[in-house]
Amino acid sequence: MASSEITIDKLKYTVGKETYDKGVAMYEAGKVKSKSELGEKVFELEVQGTQTYSVTIYLKSFDYSFCDCYVGQKNIYCKHLVAAALSAIKNDKPLTKQERVYLATLEFSNKLGELTADKLEKFEQEITKNMKYIKLYSGSSRYWDAYQASLCEGVDRMIPIISKLPVSLQTAKILVKILLRLEKKLMNGVDDSDGTVGDFMIDIVELLKKFIKKDANCLKAVEKLQNMETTSFDWEKDLLLILNAS
């Protein structure tokens, strides 16, 4: 468990969708029954599950946080810990829609439009920042789970950003650029044995198909894929078939 000051975004990607969603449900159902501050950003809370569990939350060093439930005693993040962390972070205020939702698959905005220069710059900065989680694997098998978790976090962080893109040639080119960046990572040492990155790339290809169906002009973005050398798993073939059939 990495040590860092926790935010809701960090909490999501630290615990994963299933545990986060369960924790949100507990928080919104009022299962956090009491909270006391033990020190600066350190809280002790009681969370009602099948019984009342004691949870200690360290906002500045989240890896020290602990729940005395069966799962928590195995040093695994649990839903009670998530509910307690949300209470500590939000000071028991309601969650916003963005905070509540953990988007785990790409969505299609179905809206035509382009990004402004400012939004494009911000988008590219966010993608570059989150691409850093998709890194080369150089550790021993001891660190394999942590490495796979890093790949998943990088993908999960990019999903909500990409899902907001409007449909245009401009944004279709952005998707192609992301695919090529991911392809370069796969060809240069990213160990995607679990298929995390490859599955994400296939989802982006499917999203591009929807872009092309919504606006045929988006097909021009695919021209960049022509005459490429063989890719890691032929993800570009469906797009080129559409291009060649046009």
C-alpha positions as CSV (number, residue, x, y, z in Angstrom):
1,M,0.0,0.0,0.0
2,A,1.5,3.3,-1.1
3,S,1.9,6.1,1.4
4,S,0.3,9.4,0.3
5,E,-2.3,12.0,1.3
6,I,-5.5,10.5,0.1
7,T,-8.1,12.2,-2.1
8,I,-11.2,10.7,-3.5
9,D,-9.6,10.1,-6.9
10,K,-6.6,8.4,-5.2
11,L,-9.0,6.4,-3.1
12,K,-10.9,5.1,-6.2
13,Y,-7.7,3.9,-7.9
14,T,-6.2,2.5,-4.7
15,V,-9.1,0.2,-3.8
16,G,-10.6,-0.6,-7.2
17,K,-14.1,-0.3,-8.5
18,E,-15.8,-3.1,-6.7
19,T,-14.6,-2.1,-3.2
20,Y,-15.1,1.6,-4.0
21,D,-18.7,1.1,-5.1
22,K,-19.6,-0.9,-2.0
23,G,-18.0,1.8,0.2
24,V,-19.9,4.5,-1.5
25,A,-23.2,2.6,-0.9
26,M,-22.3,2.2,2.8
27,Y,-21.4,5.9,3.1
28,E,-24.6,7.1,1.4
29,A,-26.7,4.7,3.5
30,G,-25.4,6.4,6.6
31,K,-23.4,3.4,7.9
32,V,-20.7,5.6,9.3
33,K,-22.0,6.0,12.9
34,S,-19.4,8.0,14.7
35,K,-16.2,9.9,14.0
36,S,-13.6,11.4,16.3
37,E,-10.3,13.2,15.4
38,L,-7.3,11.7,17.1
39,G,-4.8,14.0,15.6
40,E,-4.1,16.1,12.5
41,K,-6.0,14.3,9.7
42,V,-6.2,11.1,11.8
43,F,-9.7,9.8,12.5
44,E,-11.3,6.9,14.4
45,L,-14.7,5.9,13.1
46,E,-17.3,3.3,13.6
47,V,-19.0,1.7,10.6
48,Q,-22.0,-0.5,10.8
49,G,-21.8,-3.7,8.7
50,T,-22.8,-7.1,9.8
51,Q,-21.5,-5.7,13.1
52,T,-19.9,-2.5,14.2
53,Y,-16.4,-2.2,12.9
54,S,-13.7,0.2,14.2
55,V,-11.8,2.0,11.4
56,T,-8.8,4.3,11.8
57,I,-8.1,6.6,8.8
58,Y,-4.8,8.4,8.2
59,L,-5.5,10.9,5.5
60,K,-1.8,11.9,5.1
61,S,-0.5,8.3,5.2
62,F,-3.3,6.2,4.0
63,D,-1.3,3.0,4.1
64,Y,-1.5,3.1,7.9
65,S,-5.3,3.1,7.8
66,F,-7.0,0.0,9.3
67,C,-10.3,-1.7,9.7
68,D,-10.8,-4.5,12.3
69,C,-13.1,-6.5,10.0
70,Y,-12.0,-9.9,8.7
71,V,-10.9,-8.5,5.4
72,G,-9.1,-5.5,7.0
73,Q,-7.2,-7.8,9.3
74,K,-5.7,-9.5,6.2
75,N,-4.3,-6.0,5.2
76,I,-6.8,-5.8,2.3
77,Y,-8.8,-2.6,1.6
78,C,-12.5,-3.2,2.5
79,K,-15.8,-1.3,2.0
80,H,-15.8,-0.2,5.6
81,L,-12.5,1.5,5.1
82,V,-13.8,3.2,2.0
83,A,-16.9,4.5,3.7
84,A,-14.8,5.8,6.6
85,A,-12.3,7.5,4.3
86,L,-15.1,9.2,2.4
87,S,-16.5,10.5,5.7
88,A,-13.1,11.8,6.7
89,I,-12.4,13.4,3.3
90,K,-15.9,14.9,2.8
91,N,-16.6,15.7,6.4
92,D,-19.9,13.8,6.0
93,K,-21.1,16.0,3.1
94,P,-22.9,14.4,0.1
95,L,-20.8,13.1,-2.7
96,T,-21.0,14.8,-6.1
97,K,-21.9,12.7,-9.1
98,Q,-18.2,12.7,-10.3
99,E,-17.1,11.6,-6.8
100,R,-19.7,8.8,-6.6
101,V,-19.1,7.2,-10.0
102,Y,-16.2,5.0,-10.7
103,L,-16.2,4.8,-14.5
104,A,-14.6,1.4,-15.5
105,T,-15.3,1.3,-19.2
106,L,-15.1,3.8,-22.0
107,E,-18.3,5.7,-22.8
108,F,-19.3,7.4,-26.0
109,S,-20.3,11.0,-25.6
110,N,-22.3,11.0,-28.8
111,K,-21.8,14.8,-29.1
112,L,-20.2,16.5,-32.1
113,G,-17.5,19.2,-31.4
114,E,-13.9,20.0,-30.9
115,L,-11.8,20.8,-27.8
116,T,-10.7,24.4,-27.3
117,A,-7.0,25.1,-27.2
118,D,-7.1,25.3,-23.4
119,K,-9.1,22.1,-23.0
120,L,-6.8,20.3,-25.5
121,E,-3.7,21.3,-23.6
122,K,-5.3,20.2,-20.3
123,F,-6.4,16.9,-21.9
124,E,-2.9,16.2,-23.2
125,Q,-1.4,17.0,-19.9
126,E,-3.7,14.6,-18.1
127,I,-3.1,11.8,-20.6
128,T,0.7,12.3,-20.3
129,K,0.5,12.2,-16.5
130,N,-1.5,9.0,-16.4
131,M,0.6,7.3,-19.1
132,K,3.4,7.2,-16.6
133,Y,1.5,4.5,-14.7
134,I,2.0,2.3,-17.8
135,K,5.6,1.7,-17.4
136,L,8.3,-1.0,-18.1
137,Y,8.5,-4.0,-15.8
138,S,11.9,-4.5,-14.4
139,G,11.2,-5.9,-10.9
140,S,11.1,-9.5,-9.6
141,S,8.0,-11.6,-9.4
142,R,7.6,-10.3,-5.8
143,Y,6.4,-6.9,-7.2
144,W,4.2,-8.4,-10.0
145,D,0.9,-7.5,-8.3
146,A,2.0,-4.0,-7.7
147,Y,3.1,-3.6,-11.3
148,Q,-0.2,-4.9,-12.6
149,A,-2.0,-2.5,-10.3
150,S,-0.1,0.3,-11.8
151,L,-1.2,-0.6,-15.3
152,C,-4.8,-0.8,-14.1
153,E,-4.6,2.6,-12.4
154,G,-3.2,4.2,-15.5
155,V,-6.0,2.8,-17.6
156,D,-8.7,3.6,-15.0
157,R,-7.5,7.2,-14.8
158,M,-7.7,7.7,-18.5
159,I,-11.1,6.2,-19.0
160,P,-13.2,9.1,-17.6
161,I,-11.0,11.6,-19.4
162,I,-11.4,10.0,-22.8
163,S,-15.1,9.3,-22.3
164,K,-15.8,13.0,-22.3
165,L,-14.3,13.6,-25.7
166,P,-16.7,15.1,-28.3
167,V,-16.7,13.7,-31.8
168,S,-14.6,15.4,-34.5
169,L,-11.6,14.7,-36.7
170,Q,-9.6,16.6,-34.1
171,T,-10.6,14.2,-31.3
172,A,-10.4,11.1,-33.5
173,K,-6.7,12.1,-34.2
174,I,-6.2,12.3,-30.4
175,L,-7.5,8.7,-30.0
176,V,-5.2,7.5,-32.8
177,K,-2.3,9.3,-31.0
178,I,-3.1,7.5,-27.7
179,L,-3.2,4.2,-29.5
180,L,0.2,4.8,-31.0
181,R,1.6,5.9,-27.6
182,L,0.3,2.7,-26.0
183,E,1.6,0.6,-28.9
184,K,5.1,2.1,-28.4
185,K,5.0,1.2,-24.7
186,L,4.0,-2.4,-25.5
187,M,6.7,-2.8,-28.0
188,N,9.3,-1.4,-25.6
189,G,8.9,-3.5,-22.6
190,V,5.5,-3.0,-20.9
191,D,4.5,-6.5,-19.7
192,D,0.8,-6.8,-20.5
193,S,0.5,-10.5,-19.7
194,D,-2.9,-9.8,-18.0
195,G,-4.2,-7.9,-21.1
196,T,-5.0,-4.7,-19.2
197,V,-3.4,-2.4,-21.8
198,G,-4.4,-4.5,-24.8
199,D,-8.1,-4.6,-23.7
200,F,-8.0,-0.8,-23.2
201,M,-6.6,-0.3,-26.7
202,I,-9.4,-2.5,-28.2
203,D,-12.0,-0.4,-26.4
204,I,-10.4,2.7,-27.9
205,V,-10.6,1.1,-31.3
206,E,-14.3,0.4,-30.7
207,L,-14.8,4.0,-29.6
208,L,-13.1,5.2,-32.8
209,K,-15.6,3.1,-34.8
210,K,-18.4,5.0,-33.1
211,F,-16.7,8.3,-33.9
212,I,-16.5,7.3,-37.6
213,K,-20.2,6.3,-37.7
214,K,-21.2,9.6,-36.1
215,D,-18.9,11.7,-38.3
216,A,-17.4,10.1,-41.4
217,N,-14.8,12.8,-41.5
218,C,-13.2,11.0,-38.5
219,L,-12.1,8.3,-40.8
220,K,-9.2,10.6,-42.0
221,A,-7.6,10.1,-38.6
222,V,-7.1,6.4,-39.5
223,E,-4.9,7.2,-42.5
224,K,-2.0,7.6,-40.2
225,L,-2.2,3.9,-39.5
226,Q,-1.6,2.9,-43.1
227,N,1.8,1.3,-44.0
228,M,2.5,0.6,-40.4
229,E,4.8,-2.3,-39.5
230,T,3.1,-5.2,-37.7
231,T,1.7,-4.1,-34.4
232,S,1.8,-6.0,-31.1
233,F,-1.6,-7.7,-31.7
234,D,-3.0,-6.3,-34.9
235,W,-5.4,-3.9,-33.1
236,E,-5.4,-1.5,-36.2
237,K,-6.9,-4.1,-38.7
238,D,-10.6,-3.3,-38.1
239,L,-9.9,0.4,-38.6
240,L,-8.0,-0.1,-41.8
241,L,-10.7,-2.4,-43.2
242,I,-13.2,0.5,-42.7
243,L,-10.7,2.9,-44.3
244,N,-10.1,0.6,-47.3
245,A,-13.8,0.0,-47.8
246,S,-14.6,3.7,-47.9
